[in-house]
Amino acid sequence: MLTSKQRAQLRKLANTLPDTLQIGKDGLTDGLARQLNELLECHELVKVKVLENSFLTPRGVSDELCAQLRAEPVQCIGTKFVLYRPSSDKDKRRIVLEK
């Protein structure tokens, strides 16, 4: 569970991130979940865009992916949302959260 200070820190980091993943008309698939899992393992912080032709809400997609991947939701604005999960390998962790 992220505190408000940690969430603010992650929002600041995510501000300059490009959209790492796009969700289109196929919606949530197993391949998309696997790809997002690998991205979270590598980058820890991922920005996702839900395209208009997907007919899914960004909040719903974010909640579903957080449940599947044990990630934390950071932010959801418009068609984009940001997820965070620390890398399982402690040597690869890039983001150090405030206490």
N, C-alpha and C positions, 0 to 999 in steps of 0.2 A: 504494500500500500504506500503510495507516494504522499508526502506532505505537500502543502501548498507552496512552500519554498522550493522543494525539489521539482514540482510541476512547473513553476515559473522558470527555473533554471533550464529545464528541458524545452519549454516553449521558446526560450531565447535561442537555444542551440538549433532548434528546428526551423526558426524563422528564415535562415539562409539556405536550408536544404532544398534541393530540387525534388520534384515528385519522383520517388524511387520506383513506385509501382502504380499501375493503372488498372482499375476494375471496369470491364466493359460489359457487353450484352450477355456473355456467358455467366456472369455473376460469380458466386463463390464456388470454386471447384477444388478438388484435392490438389491439383497441380499448383494452383494459386497459393493455397495454404502452405505447401512445401516450399515454394519459392519465397514466400514471406518469412517462413521459419529460418531459411538460410540467410536472408537479408538481416533479420534480427540478430542472428548469431554473429554475423560479420560486423554489422554497423551499430547495433544496439538501439538506434533511433531511426525510425523509418516514417517517411511521409507518403501517404497513399491518396490517390485521387480516384473518385468514383465518377465515371463518365455518365452523361445524361441518358445515354441509350441503355444503361443497365437496369433501370427501373427499380433500383435499390436505394435505400436511404443511407447516407454515410454513417449516421449514428448506429443504425441496425447492423451494418457490416462491421463497424468497429467493435461493437459489443460481441458479435459472433466470433470474430477473429481473436479477440482477447480471451474469450472462454476456451477456444480451441488451442491457442498457442501459449497460454499462461503469460500473456503480456499485459502491460498497464496502459490504459488510454491516457494520453497527455492532453490532447486538444482535438476538437471537432468544429471546424468552421466551414460553412458553405458545402462545397463538394469534396473537401479535403479533411483528412484526419491524420493524427500522428500517434504512433505506438512506440512503447519503450519496453525493452526486456534486457537485463544485463546478460552478457555472454556467459555461457556455462564454464568456459575456460578462463580462469582468473588472470592468466598472463595476457589474454587478448582484450581485456576490458579497457575501454578508452575513456568512458565517461565516469567521473567520480562525482557522486551526488553529495550535496551539502547535508549536514545532519539536521 
